[in-house]
Amino acid sequence: MLERRGGRLIAVLGVTFGLAVTIGNTIGAGILRTPGEIAEHLPTFWAFASIWIIGGLYALLGSNALAELGAMTPRSGGQYVFVRRALGDYPGFIVGWSDWISTCGSSAAMAIVIAEYSIVLFPRLRIIEAVALAVVAVFTLVQWFGVRSGAATQDLTSLLKVAALLVLIVACFSLGSRNPMHSAFETEREGSLLVAFVLSLQAVIYTYDGWSAVVYFSEEVKKPGRDIPRSMFGGVLMVIAIYLLLNVAFLRVVPLGSMAGNKLAAGVVARYLFGPHGDTILRSLMVVALFSAVNSSILMAPRVLYAMSQDRLFWRGAREVNAGGTPDVALLFSSALAAVFIVTGTFENVIAKLAFFFVANYALSFLSLFVLRRREPDVPRPFRSWGHPYTTGLALLASVAFLGGAIAADPRDSIWALALLALSVPMFLVMRWRTRRTDI
């Protein structure tokens, strides 16, 4: 491993943080919005519920594969680390850059949502961009103090998120009066049931995205061989349970037809439960829920850039780590990019165009497990993926199928993604030439 400047990453994280960052990074505004889209496509209870279970199973299959990779390769940096080790510099470069940029874009997007809802709750705040920038700045400052500070903030904000969602679930079951399994909603569906199922599954998989969060901190986990698998499986199972409970709770209050096509399904539920106060309560809940998501993204993004700088795929000055264990230069780059997205309002376009890569990155990670099992059979593996190669192969096939569906559903942004992929070749060559020539 290359020599580090200005300090080193500190192994101080445990299972509690792993669970917190998985929950914090996965559960965002999607679970409050997506049920309306699913209800429009699948207007019966069992079809509606099954799609959430299938999405959870995909996340579990992915966790099964990435847990082995994270435990055997205790380097912080996320999927970039595995893909580069197995497939080489260029695939690693693609995964690293797309992951870093989209994570910064996600930070910006969630900060904007927090700002929009906060301004409604507190009209004196007025300027959305200023509030969003303040959110990013505050969490950046928290990370600057060190990994312990960032981890404690993640633990607290994720706990608040779970508590807020549990309060909503209890309110739905206490105040609602419907049988969740009964739905009289009928609709004329355009196209086949298969198309409806595929579109619903795509939306659900996006909502589950974030389950791999703990592998961004593998080098900082005290016992990676034990704690990474526990964090991944425990976190995903908790997310599945929360998602299923929330959806059944929503149907305890309103029928599927009332949610169908609504861009904020939870808003319909809140209005039924709390009347004129429903909007205020829901906005408050979403602000609380998104704090942990912003914190996790601001924690994760610098680790990707840090790992790439270690391998001379980014400016090597980003290897610097402060006394608290934070890759501070990489943190400044990441937060600056998030700020640019907020000020320019380009985060939605960026995320849309890079969405193609998020499952592609998973597919490359699953492929990496096959490669490393064959090429490095004797490397110690504290955790071995259950059922490999069958479970990993199923996850890989599901990812490829998802990519095919994404291209068919959104060809315009997919073409942009492929264009960005083509442009990455000269970018990669220039970056590697400059870093190796100047050895900055």
C-alpha positions in Angstrom: 0.0 0.0 0.0 1.2 3.5 -0.8 2.6 5.7 1.9 0.0 8.0 3.5 0.5 11.6 4.2 -0.8 13.6 7.2 -2.1 10.6 9.2 -4.0 7.5 8.7 -7.5 6.1 8.9 -8.4 4.9 12.3 -10.1 1.5 13.0 -12.7 2.5 15.6 -16.0 1.5 14.1 -18.2 -1.4 15.1 -21.5 -3.1 14.4 -23.6 -0.3 15.8 -22.1 2.2 13.3 -22.4 -0.4 10.5 -26.2 -0.8 11.2 -26.6 3.0 11.5 -24.9 3.9 8.3 -26.8 1.1 6.4 -30.1 2.3 7.7 -29.2 6.0 7.3 -27.9 5.6 3.7 -30.8 3.3 2.6 -33.9 4.8 4.1 -34.6 8.2 2.6 -37.5 10.0 1.0 -38.0 7.1 -1.3 -40.1 4.9 1.1 -42.5 7.8 1.6 -42.9 8.4 -2.2 -42.4 5.0 -4.0 -45.6 3.2 -2.6 -47.7 5.5 -4.7 -45.9 4.5 -7.9 -46.0 0.8 -7.0 -49.7 1.0 -6.2 -50.4 2.4 -9.7 -48.6 -0.5 -11.3 -49.7 -3.3 -9.0 -53.2 -2.6 -7.5 -53.6 -5.7 -5.4 -52.2 -6.2 -1.9 -50.2 -9.4 -2.5 -48.6 -8.1 -5.7 -47.9 -4.8 -3.9 -46.3 -6.5 -0.9 -44.4 -9.2 -2.9 -42.5 -6.6 -4.8 -41.0 -5.1 -1.6 -40.0 -8.6 -0.5 -38.3 -9.4 -3.8 -36.4 -6.1 -3.6 -35.3 -7.0 -0.1 -34.1 -10.4 -1.3 -32.0 -8.7 -4.0 -30.4 -6.5 -1.3 -29.7 -9.6 0.8 -28.1 -11.5 -2.2 -26.0 -8.4 -2.8 -25.0 -8.2 0.8 -24.0 -11.9 0.8 -21.5 -11.2 -2.0 -20.2 -7.8 -0.8 -19.8 -9.0 2.7 -17.1 -11.5 1.5 -15.4 -8.9 -0.5 -15.4 -6.3 2.3 -14.2 -8.8 4.9 -11.3 -10.0 2.7 -10.3 -6.5 1.5 -10.4 -4.3 4.5 -9.8 -1.0 2.6 -12.1 1.9 2.8 -13.5 3.1 -0.5 -16.6 1.1 -1.3 -17.0 -1.0 -4.4 -14.2 0.8 -6.2 -11.7 -1.2 -4.1 -13.1 -4.6 -5.0 -13.5 -3.9 -8.7 -10.0 -2.4 -9.1 -8.5 -5.4 -7.3 -10.3 -7.9 -9.5 -10.7 -6.2 -12.9 -8.0 -3.6 -13.0 -7.5 0.2 -13.0 -9.9 1.3 -15.7 -13.0 -0.6 -14.4 -12.1 0.6 -10.9 -11.8 4.2 -12.2 -15.3 4.0 -13.7 -16.8 2.6 -10.5 -15.0 5.1 -8.4 -15.7 8.2 -10.3 -19.4 7.4 -11.0 -19.9 6.4 -7.3 -18.2 9.5 -6.0 -20.0 12.0 -8.3 -23.4 10.4 -7.7 -22.9 10.2 -3.9 -22.0 14.0 -3.9 -25.2 14.5 -6.0 -27.2 12.6 -3.5 -25.9 14.8 -0.7 -27.0 17.8 -2.6 -30.4 16.4 -3.5 -31.2 15.4 0.1 -30.0 18.7 1.4 -32.3 20.5 -1.0 -35.3 18.4 0.1 -34.4 19.2 3.8 -34.2 22.9 2.8 -37.6 22.9 0.9 -39.4 21.3 3.8 -37.7 23.4 6.4 -38.7 26.6 4.7 -42.3 25.6 4.8 -42.0 24.8 8.5 -39.9 28.0 9.2 -40.8 30.6 6.5 -38.2 33.0 7.8 -35.4 30.8 6.4 -36.6 31.9 2.9 -33.7 30.9 0.5 -33.6 27.2 -0.3 -30.1 27.1 -1.6 -28.7 28.9 1.4 -30.4 26.4 3.8 -29.1 23.4 1.7 -25.6 24.8 1.7 -25.8 25.3 5.5 -26.9 21.6 5.9 -23.9 20.4 3.9 -21.5 22.8 5.7 -22.7 21.6 9.2 -22.3 17.9 8.4 -18.9 18.6 6.7 -17.7 20.4 9.9 -18.9 17.4 12.0 -16.8 15.0 9.7 -13.8 17.4 9.9 -13.5 16.7 13.7 -12.9 13.1 13.0 -14.3 9.7 12.3 -15.6 9.3 15.9 -17.6 12.5 15.6 -19.0 11.5 12.2 -19.9 8.0 13.5 -21.6 9.3 16.6 -23.6 11.7 14.5 -24.6 8.8 12.2 -25.7 6.7 15.2 -27.8 9.5 16.6 -29.4 10.6 13.4 -30.2 7.0 12.3 -31.7 6.3 15.7 -33.9 9.4 15.4 -34.9 8.3 11.9 -36.0 4.8 13.1 -37.9 6.3 16.0 -39.7 8.8 13.8 -40.8 6.0 11.4 -41.8 3.7 14.2 -44.0 6.5 15.6 -45.7 6.8 12.1 -46.2 3.0 11.9 -47.7 2.9 15.4 -50.0 5.9 14.6 -51.2 4.1 11.4 -52.0 0.9 13.2 -53.6 2.7 16.2 -55.7 5.2 14.3 -56.3 3.3 11.1 -59.3 1.0 10.7 -58.9 -0.8 7.4 -57.9 -4.4 6.7 -54.5 -3.9 4.9 -55.1 -7.1 2.9 -58.4 -6.0 1.4 -58.3 -3.8 -1.7 -61.3 -3.1 -3.8 -59.1 -1.0 -6.2 -59.4 -2.0 -9.8 -57.7 -0.4 -12.7 -57.2 -0.8 -16.4 -53.5 -1.5 -16.8 -51.7 -0.3 -19.9 -49.5 -3.0 -21.2 -48.8 -6.4 -19.6 -48.5 -7.4 -15.9 -44.8 -8.3 -16.6 -44.1 -4.7 -17.6 -45.9 -3.4 -14.6 -43.9 -5.8 -12.4 -40.6 -4.8 -13.9 -41.3 -1.1 -13.5 -42.3 -1.6 -9.9 -39.2 -3.7 -9.2 -37.0 -1.0 -10.6 -38.5 1.6 -8.3 -38.2 -0.7 -5.3 -34.5 -1.5 -6.0 -33.8 2.2 -6.2 -35.5 2.6 -2.8 -33.4 -0.2 -1.3 -30.2 1.3 -2.7 -27.7 2.1 0.0 -27.4 -1.3 1.6 -23.6 -1.5 0.8 -22.7 1.6 2.9 -20.6 -0.2 5.5 -18.0 -1.4 2.9 -17.0 2.3 2.4 -15.4 2.1 5.9 -13.9 -1.4 5.8 -10.5 -0.1 6.8 -12.0 1.7 9.8 -14.0 -1.2 11.2 -12.3 -2.8 14.2 -13.1 -6.4 13.3 -14.0 -6.3 9.6 -14.1 -10.1 9.2 -16.9 -10.3 11.8 -18.5 -6.9 11.9 -19.0 -6.2 8.1 -21.2 -9.2 7.5 -23.1 -8.6 10.7 -23.7 -5.0 9.8 -24.7 -5.7 6.2 -27.1 -8.5 7.0 -28.5 -6.9 10.1 -28.9 -3.5 8.4 -30.7 -5.0 5.4 -33.0 -7.1 7.5 -34.0 -4.1 9.6 -34.6 -2.0 6.4 -36.8 -4.8 5.0 -38.8 -5.0 8.2 -39.3 -1.2 8.3 -40.3 -1.1 4.6 -42.9 -3.9 5.0 -44.3 -2.5 8.2 -44.6 1.0 6.7 -46.4 -0.2 3.6 -48.8 -2.4 5.6 -49.3 0.5 8.0 -50.2 2.8 5.1 -52.8 0.4 3.9 -54.2 0.2 7.4 -55.2 3.9 6.8 -56.0 4.3 3.1 -56.7 1.8 0.2 -54.2 1.3 -2.6 -56.3 3.3 -4.9 -55.9 6.4 -2.7 -52.1 6.1 -3.0 -51.9 5.1 -6.6 -50.0 7.6 -8.7 -49.4 10.0 -5.8 -45.9 11.4 -5.7 -45.9 11.4 -1.9 -48.0 8.5 -0.8 -47.2 9.2 2.9 -48.7 12.6 2.5 -52.1 11.0 1.7 -51.7 8.8 4.8 -50.7 11.8 7.0 -53.8 13.8 5.9 -56.1 11.0 6.8 -54.4 10.5 10.2 -53.8 14.0 11.3 -56.1 16.2 9.2 -54.8 19.7 8.6 -51.7 19.0 10.7 -50.7 16.1 8.5 -48.5 18.1 6.1 -46.6 19.7 8.9 -46.1 16.4 10.7 -44.9 14.6 7.6 -42.5 17.4 6.6 -41.0 17.3 10.1 -40.6 13.6 9.9 -38.9 13.8 6.5 -36.4 16.4 7.7 -35.5 14.2 10.6 -35.2 11.1 8.4 -33.0 12.8 5.8 -30.4 14.1 8.3 -28.9 10.7 8.6 -28.9 10.2 4.8 -27.0 13.4 4.3 -24.5 12.6 7.0 -23.9 9.1 5.5 -23.3 10.5 2.0 -20.9 13.1 3.3 -19.1 10.3 5.2 -18.9 8.0 2.2 -17.9 10.2 -0.7 -14.4 11.2 0.7 -13.5 7.5 1.3 -13.9 6.8 -2.4 -11.8 9.7 -3.5 -9.2 8.8 -0.8 -8.9 5.2 -2.0 -8.5 6.4 -5.6 -5.8 8.8 -4.6 -4.0 5.9 -2.9 -3.9 4.1 -6.2 -2.8 7.2 -8.2 -6.2 7.5 -10.0 -6.8 10.9 -8.4 -4.5 13.8 -7.2 -2.4 12.2 -4.5 -2.8 15.1 -2.1 -6.3 13.7 -1.4 -4.5 10.9 0.6 -4.2 13.3 3.5 -5.9 12.2 6.7 -6.2 14.5 9.7 -5.5 13.6 13.3 -9.2 12.6 13.8 -9.0 10.0 11.0 -10.9 12.0 8.4 -9.6 12.2 4.8 -9.9 16.0 5.0 -8.8 17.0 1.5 -11.1 14.5 0.0 -13.9 15.7 2.3 -13.4 19.3 1.0 -13.5 18.2 -2.6 -16.7 16.1 -2.0 -18.5 18.8 -0.1 -17.4 21.4 -2.7 -18.9 19.3 -5.5 -22.2 18.9 -3.5 -22.3 22.7 -3.1 -21.8 23.2 -6.8 -24.7 20.9 -7.5 -26.9 22.8 -5.1 -26.0 26.2 -6.4 -26.4 25.2 -10.1 -29.4 23.0 -9.6 -27.8 20.3 -11.7 -28.0 17.4 -9.1 -31.2 15.9 -10.6 -29.7 15.7 -14.1 -26.5 14.3 -12.7 -28.2 11.6 -10.6 -30.5 10.7 -13.5 -27.6 10.2 -15.9 -25.5 8.3 -13.4 -28.3 6.1 -12.2 -27.3 3.7 -15.0 -24.0 3.1 -13.2 -25.4 2.3 -9.7 -26.6 -1.2 -10.6 -23.7 -1.6 -13.1 -21.4 -1.0 -10.2 -23.1 -3.8 -8.3 -22.9 -6.1 -11.3 -19.1 -5.4 -11.6 -18.7 -6.1 -7.8 -20.5 -9.5 -8.2 -18.3 -10.3 -11.1 -15.3 -9.4 -9.0 -16.2 -12.0 -6.5 -16.1 -14.7 -9.3 -12.8 -13.4 -10.5 -11.2 -13.3 -7.0 -12.5 -16.7 -6.1 -10.8 -18.1 -9.1 -7.6 -16.0 -9.2 -6.9 -15.8 -5.4 -8.3 -19.0 -4.0 -5.9 -19.1 -1.0 -6.5 -15.6 0.2 -8.0 -15.7 3.8 -11.7 -15.1 3.7 -13.1 -14.4 7.2 -16.6 -14.6 5.6 -17.5 -16.7 2.6 -20.6 -15.9 0.6 -23.3 -18.4 1.3 -24.4 -20.5 -1.7 -21.7 -19.0 -4.0 -21.6 -19.3 -7.1 -25.4 -19.7 -7.3 -26.4 -16.8 -5.0 -23.8 -14.5 -6.5 -24.8 -15.6 -10.0 -28.5 -14.9 -9.3 -27.6 -11.4 -8.0 -25.5 -10.8 -11.1 -28.2 -11.9 -13.5 -30.8 -9.7 -11.6 -28.4 -6.7 -12.0 -28.0 -7.3 -15.7 -31.7 -7.7 -16.2 -32.3 -4.5 -14.2 -29.8 -2.7 -16.5 -31.6 -3.9 -19.6 -34.9 -2.7 -18.2 -33.4 0.7 -17.2 -32.1 1.2 -20.7 -35.5 0.3 -22.2 -37.4 2.5 -19.8 -35.1 5.5 -20.0 -33.1 5.4 -23.3 -32.2 9.1 -23.3 -30.4 9.1 -19.9 -28.9 5.7 -20.7 -27.4 7.1 -23.9 -25.9 9.9 -21.9 -24.5 7.4 -19.5 -22.9 5.5 -22.3 -21.5 8.7 -23.7 -20.0 9.5 -20.3 -18.5 6.0 -20.3 -16.8 6.7 -23.6 -15.5 10.0 -22.4 -14.0 8.3 -19.3 -11.4 6.6 -21.4 -9.3 9.7 -22.3 -10.0 11.0 -18.8 -8.6 7.9 -17.3 -5.5 7.9 -19.5 -4.8 11.6 -18.7 -5.3 11.1 -15.0 -3.0 8.1 -14.8 -0.4 9.8 -17.0 -0.4 13.0 -14.9 -0.3 11.3 -11.5 2.4 8.9 -12.5 4.5 11.5 -14.3 4.4 14.2 -11.6 4.0 11.8 -8.6 2.2 14.7 -6.8 
